[in-house]
Amino acid sequence: MYYLVCPIKYRRSVLTDEVSITRQEICLGISSRFEIHFVEIGCDENHVHFLIQSVPMMPPKKIVNTVESSLTARETFRLHPEVK
């Protein structure tokens, strides 16, 4: 299990309830495509908490890149351009 905290750039308060719901839906889509299970997802105004369970063969760096950098950020920016 991994505990991941992802702060928003410059600690801006941009995570509204709509954005939080969108991020959770995106994470559920990730868990269906990859061997990643989101045990808990929590959002504050300027950071996101993930409690992630994965297979032992997947390195933590790949989990972080999959969760934050590549998929969730792009989809969030596409669906909520005001966040960018």
Secondary structure, 3 states (H helix, E strand, C coil): CEEEEEECHHHCCCCCHHHHHHHHHHHHHHHHHCCEEEEEEEECCCEEEEEEEECCCCCHHHHHHHHHHHHHHHHHHHHCCCCC
